[in-house]
Amino acid sequence: THVDWHEKRRFLKVAFPVDVLSAKAAYHIQFAAIERSTHKNTAFDHARFEVTGHHWADLSEAEYGVSLLNDCKYGYDVHDNVLRLSLLRSPIDPDPHADEGEHRFTYALLPHEGNWHNSTVREGYALNAPLFASTAKAAPGTLPPSKIFAETDKANVIVETVKQAEDSDALIVRVYEAHGARGTVHIRFGMPLSKVTECNLMEDPETEVPVEKNNSITLQIKPFEVRSFLVEIK
């Protein structure tokens, strides 16, 4: 969507009425998801007229649901069976020029089986962090059909961050559990490893993690848990 916005005292939303009945809707937040009611039975429910969300909001029954994805917006409301996303606004106080000018953004409607655990999280990341082509040159025939840096064997555990460490040549790899489940997960790396050390969010090393023969590590993860690792490559 491309918008040249110059309104005053207007709030632009997009709405999708869907044939889904549920007392609660789910909203993506960093490293987790939250649920909020879809009714206004109490004064408390009525006051929460909008919910902050990042990649998506979802309304699901037991076997079917619909997610509303976006790539840069942060306000949703889901009441009864209508999903709405806040796109642009134009208050006059405290900023009389809020949101004025040109905007480009994308939103998408995702029907799915089951609830948001099935595909919504990864589709949200695909929309917000799409693949891009590199101009780096390689000799003919030198590139493999596929290549990974790091991957997990569980759909509910997301490789969320890969970055250079602040104080060393190691890489920081951060994963989190996205569905509210616990269990064993294997993280496999696409290159030989010399050492992997679990660290905190300040990148202070804590516990060395054994590296297995296939350049993977194994860990037990808890619901919505965030884990960070210092990865040293041979």
WOJO-V257538 format. One record per residue. N is the residue number from 1. RES is the residue in one small letter. SS is DSSP state (helix for helix, strand for strand, loop for the rest). PHI is phi in whole degrees, 0 to 359 (* if undefined). Layout:
# WOJO-V257538
((N/RES/SS/PHI) (N/RES/SS/PHI))
This chain:
# WOJO-V257538
((1/t/loop/*) (2/h/strand/240) (3/v/strand/230) (4/d/strand/253) (5/w/strand/261) (6/h/loop/218) (7/e/loop/273) (8/k/loop/228) (9/r/loop/55) (10/r/loop/232) (11/f/strand/232) (12/l/strand/262) (13/k/strand/233) (14/v/strand/245) (15/a/strand/235) (16/f/strand/229) (17/p/strand/286) (18/v/loop/233) (19/d/loop/271) (20/v/loop/226) (21/l/loop/244) (22/s/loop/204) (23/a/loop/282) (24/k/strand/224) (25/a/strand/242) (26/a/strand/250) (27/y/strand/227) (28/h/strand/283) (29/i/strand/231) (30/q/loop/299) (31/f/loop/64) (32/a/strand/189) (33/a/strand/213) (34/i/strand/236) (35/e/strand/244) (36/r/strand/223) (37/s/strand/290) (38/t/loop/256) (39/h/loop/242) (40/k/loop/234) (41/n/loop/288) (42/t/loop/236) (43/a/helix/297) (44/f/helix/296) (45/d/helix/297) (46/h/helix/295) (47/a/helix/288) (48/r/loop/271) (49/f/loop/281) (50/e/loop/212) (51/v/strand/237) (52/t/strand/285) (53/g/loop/212) (54/h/loop/259) (55/h/loop/285) (56/w/strand/198) (57/a/strand/233) (58/d/strand/219) (59/l/strand/235) (60/s/strand/224) (61/e/loop/267) (62/a/loop/291) (63/e/loop/237) (64/y/strand/203) (65/g/strand/199) (66/v/strand/224) (67/s/strand/248) (68/l/strand/250) (69/l/strand/262) (70/n/strand/206) (71/d/loop/252) (72/c/loop/194) (73/k/loop/256) (74/y/loop/226) (75/g/strand/238) (76/y/strand/231) (77/d/strand/214) (78/v/strand/233) (79/h/strand/231) (80/d/loop/56) (81/n/loop/242) (82/v/strand/245) (83/l/strand/264) (84/r/strand/230) (85/l/strand/240) (86/s/strand/280) (87/l/strand/257) (88/l/strand/214) (89/r/strand/218) (90/s/loop/212) (91/p/loop/290) (92/i/loop/251) (93/d/loop/215) (94/p/loop/274) (95/d/loop/248) (96/p/loop/289) (97/h/loop/239) (98/a/loop/302) (99/d/loop/65) (100/e/loop/294) (101/g/strand/113) (102/e/strand/273) (103/h/strand/225) (104/r/strand/231) (105/f/loop/206) (106/t/loop/229) (107/y/strand/225) (108/a/strand/212) (109/l/strand/258) (110/l/strand/238) (111/p/strand/287) (112/h/strand/205) (113/e/strand/284) (114/g/loop/62) (115/n/loop/255) (116/w/loop/293) (117/h/loop/296) (118/n/loop/293) (119/s/loop/210) (120/t/helix/297) (121/v/helix/300) (122/r/helix/288) (123/e/helix/294) (124/g/helix/297) (125/y/helix/293) (126/a/helix/298) (127/l/helix/286) (128/n/helix/272) (129/a/loop/225) (130/p/loop/289) (131/l/loop/295) (132/f/loop/226) (133/a/loop/275) (134/s/loop/258) (135/t/loop/268) (136/a/loop/299) (137/k/loop/264) (138/a/loop/224) (139/a/loop/296) (140/p/loop/305) (141/g/loop/82) (142/t/loop/266) (143/l/loop/268) (144/p/loop/286) (145/p/loop/301) (146/s/loop/211) (147/k/loop/205) (148/i/loop/235) (149/f/loop/268) (150/a/strand/208) (151/e/strand/213) (152/t/strand/251) (153/d/loop/265) (154/k/loop/234) (155/a/loop/295) (156/n/loop/274) (157/v/strand/249) (158/i/strand/255) (159/v/strand/280) (160/e/strand/267) (161/t/strand/219) (162/v/strand/228) (163/k/strand/208) (164/q/strand/289) (165/a/loop/296) (166/e/loop/289) (167/d/loop/239) (168/s/loop/201) (169/d/loop/273) (170/a/loop/290) (171/l/strand/255) (172/i/strand/263) (173/v/strand/241) (174/r/strand/244) (175/v/strand/236) (176/y/strand/211) (177/e/strand/271) (178/a/loop/258) (179/h/loop/251) (180/g/loop/81) (181/a/loop/237) (182/r/loop/236) (183/g/strand/158) (184/t/strand/268) (185/v/strand/225) (186/h/strand/252) (187/i/strand/250) (188/r/strand/253) (189/f/strand/251) (190/g/loop/268) (191/m/loop/209) (192/p/loop/296) (193/l/strand/250) (194/s/strand/259) (195/k/strand/195) (196/v/strand/230) (197/t/strand/231) (198/e/strand/289) (199/c/strand/224) (200/n/loop/270) (201/l/loop/291) (202/m/loop/271) (203/e/loop/69) (204/d/loop/281) (205/p/strand/296) (206/e/strand/235) (207/t/strand/226) (208/e/strand/287) (209/v/strand/252) (210/p/loop/299) (211/v/loop/265) (212/e/loop/274) (213/k/loop/300) (214/n/loop/267) (215/n/loop/57) (216/s/strand/231) (217/i/strand/231) (218/t/strand/238) (219/l/strand/214) (220/q/strand/262) (221/i/strand/240) (222/k/loop/255) (223/p/loop/304) (224/f/loop/58) (225/e/loop/282) (226/v/strand/252) (227/r/strand/232) (228/s/strand/237) (229/f/strand/222) (230/l/strand/272) (231/v/strand/248) (232/e/strand/252) (233/i/strand/260) (234/k/loop/292))
